[in-house]
Amino acid sequence: MYRPISIDRENLTIMGVPFPDLATLNITASAIGSNMFEGFEPEAGKIALIRDYVTNKITFIQFVEAAKNTING
């Protein structure tokens, strides 16, 4: 089920998670929105993880491992 998420383009945050610039925020918001139609349920920790991958703070392998840990508890 779709539920709106908080996107603050003025303060560059999605659900309170800060982003370095508007372009990165918009790309991430678009990806999150698309995946919500497939059942993704965004949470601040998941958004921070996506942000870190998109901004090259973590590798794809680190992203996948962190995502697995999030799913498995």
Steps between C-alpha positions, in 0.01 A plus 500: 500500500631843405563749776657842452846567639639828628719669238636843593677644198576827680692326779616213275350215704290192439333372816752709695803347325726779367630508143800690367316669212166528327596283203591206723183546704284504185665191350459313827140614550413383150659160556326459835165598349538249218593222740209580731269385220680166519449470876806680642420654838734793565646565842765755598772234532424357156501848348836576662635175354377593151647850539837356599504275193388775262768738635771230475557480875451125479552246223229294338619194694477694828154621398380146431645367827341782700168443325515129583569584864204740501269231362630227728488717810 
